[in-house]
Amino acid sequence: MSGTRGIVGLVIFIAICFIAAGLGALFNQSSIAEWYPNLSKPSWTPPNAIFGPVWSVLYLMMAVAAWLVWRRAGLGGASVPLLLFALQLACNVAWSGLFFGLRMPGAAFIDIVILWGLIVATLITFWNVSSVAGILLTPYLAWVSFAAALNLAVWRMNA
């Protein structure tokens, strides 16, 4: 990839990831202030101030990982990894809609289990194209694993 085309590609992947983040945040607005504080949560729940910075770093890492795969294999050569990437990103947004928008932790847990599987599949297919891209998705998988455990605990404690 030429320098300019590569930079434009990176900007596009960053934009895609942060648009997804913004869509997810739209679901969070009223629930973060009104609903979530009143839920019973496990003692290991992080403070709300942690979530924004962590997700921002993760979305940036996801964007760079997707860009590396695109840059190495192109759209045609990386169609399966990039399709998996798009599916997990959509599932990620759906989780916010289910958990915060519809206030349905049980349905959100089903979604996050599917999301986890999609992240694993994406990580493996990314790794096969670029080990660095796979490594960049590893913290995302770890965080979603933690988020799944938290989601399950919140669901069970508030059922």
Buried (B, 14 or more C-beta within 10 A) or exposed (E): BEEEEEEEBBEBBBEBBBEBBEBBBEBBEEBBEEEBEEBEBEEEEEEEEEBEEBBEEBBBBBBBBBBBBBBBBEEEEBEBBBEBBBBBBBBBBBBBBBBBBEBBBBBBBEBBBBBBEBBBBBBEBBBBBBEBBBBBBBBBBEBBBEBBBBBBBBBEEEE
